[in-house]
């Protein structure tokens, strides 16, 4: 049986990372989050780390396509090919997608499917303005519901990219950079569209159901 490879995409606040984590847990996928990788780099006291921090956290832009592609390519190469893979947050632009399609055949992995979680602008803003994150393990919560992280006991903070101005910049980046990529993925016949407005469990069940139609791995 070929391993299932998924790309999870959607606007900030759509719950794509939560859904990626659920799929990884329930079906044994390896999960590779571009956001986690970039946050690790941004914390490094290096020229690269400072550049990534400025680009992502201050300017709200995507890092250079060649840079993130090289990082992700290396991460994928370190994973066993027989294990299913979920990519969260990469590719995120048309240029990244073209680079991805160039290196993917050389990974030795089976084909991939794209899960696109859709959410309105207003709902995305509402969710993001209420979001806090554990400073230790990056677990996400709704502001006011927890005093500390239930996973590790860490302090809950608002990330710089969840401040109002940064939220608007990130969403505009999604509309200008990622939407054209989604159109290209649709033209390639790769996209399964999912409504991200319902509860986490409902969205998860819809993803599993749609994947079951196109694959036998589920």
N, C-alpha and C positions, 0 to 999 in steps of 0.2 A: 504493500500500500504506500503510495507516495505521501510524503509529509505535506500538510497543509500550510501554505504561506499566505499571510494576510497583511494588508496595509490598512490601518485604521485612520480615517481622516474626518475632519469636521471643525467648525469654528471653535474658538476658545469658549469654554463653558458648556459645550455639547455633551460632556461626559465620556469622550472618546478614550481617555486614559483609564477611567474606571471600567469601561467595557473591555478594554484590552487586558486589564488585570484579571477580570472575571474569566475571560476566555482562556487566558494562560493558566489560571488555577484549575478550571474545570476540565480542560482538555490537554494539559501538559505541554503547552507551547513554551518556547523560549520567548521572552519579551524584551525587545530592544527599544528603549525610549530615547529619542533624539533629545528631548528636553532634559532628561536626567544627565545624558552625556554632556550636553552643553553647560548645564549648571555646574557639573564637576569641573569642567575646564575653566569656567568663569571664576571659580574660587581660587584658582592657582595664581600665585604671584609671579606670573610670566607675561611676556609681551602678548602671547596668544590669549592667555586668560583675561588680561585687561581689555584686549580688543573684543573678545566675545562678550564680556560684561557690558561694555559700552554699547555694542551693537544691539544686544538682546534686551538688556534691562533699562538702559537709558533712552536709546533711540527707538526701541520697539521694532527693529527691522530684523530680517533674516540674515544669518551669516552667509559668507560667500558659498555658492553652491559647490564649488570644487572642494572646499575645506570640509564641510559636513559630509559630503559624499565619500571622501577618502576615509574619514573617521568611521562612518557607518560600514563601509566596505570591509574595513579591518575587523570590526566587531563581528560582522556576519561570518567572516572567514574563520573566526575562532570558535564557532559553534558547530556541533555535529550536524551534517546535512540530513540525517535521517530524522531529526527532531523538527517538528513544526515551528514556524517562526511568526511572530507578530511584530510589525514595524509600526511604532506610534510616533507621529510627528516628522516622519521622513518617508517619502519626499513631500515637500510642501510648496514647490513652485514648478512651473513648466520646465525650467532649466534643470532643476534637480531631477525631475522625472525622466528627462532625456538622458541624463547621466546615469540614473538608476537602470534604465533599460539597456544601456551600453554594457554595464558590468554584471548585471544579473545572470545572463546565460553562463558566465564563467564561474558562478558560485557552486554549480553542481546540484542545485536545488530544483524542485519541481516548479511549475508555474505558480502564479500568485493571483489572489483575488483582492479587490478593494472594497472595503466597507465604508460608505460615506454617511456619517450621522448628521442629519440636517436640523438646524435650530434657527428660529427667528432672531433678528438683531436685538430686539427689546428683551427677549428672554435670556439671551446670552449675556447682555449687560447686567440684568437683574441678578443672575447667578454669580457672575464674577465679582460684583460689588459686595456680595455677602460671603465671599470665600476667604478662608484663612488656611495657612499651611504650617505643618510642623517644621520647625527649623532644623530638626535632627534627621527625620526619616522622610520628609516631604509628603506625608499623608495629608489629605485635604478634608476640611470640615466646613460647615456653615457657621458663620460668626455667631457667637452667643450660645451655641448649643453645647459646647464643651469648654472646660477651663484649661485642659491640657490634652495632649495627644493620647488617645486610648491605646495606641500601639506601643509607644516607647516612653510616654510621660513627658515628652518634650514640650517646649513653649510654642504656642500657636501665634503666628505672626502673619501680617499681610505682606506678600511678596511685592517688590517694587513694580513688577509687571502686572499687578492686580490693582494698582492705583487708577483712579478714573481716567486720567489723561492717557496712561499707558494702555488701558483697556481699549479705548477708542483707536489708538494707533495699531494695536494688535489685530483688532477686528478689520480695520481698513486694509491692513496687510493681507489678511485672509481673503478679502474680497478681490483685491487687485492681483495678488500673487497666486493664491491657491485655487480660486474658482476657475481660471483658465486651464490649470492642470487637470482639474476634475473633468472639464469638458473633453480634454484630450484622452483621459482614461476612459470616459464613456465611449468615445469614438473607437477605442481599442477593445470595447466590450468587456471591461473589467469591473464595472461599478455596480454594487448593490446599495440602493438608497434606503436609509432607515430614518424614521421620524424620531428625533431625540427628545421630544417634549414629554412623553410619559415617564413613569417611574423607572428607576435603574433596572429593576427586575423585568419589567415589561419590555424595555428596550433590549435587554439581554436575550430574552426569549425570541423576540422578533429577529435578531441577528442570527441566532442558532437555527431558527426555522428557515430563513432564507438561504443560509449556507447549506442546509440539508438538501435543498432543492438542486443546488448546482454541484454539490460534492457528496461523496459517500463516506467521507472521513468522520461525519458527525452522526 
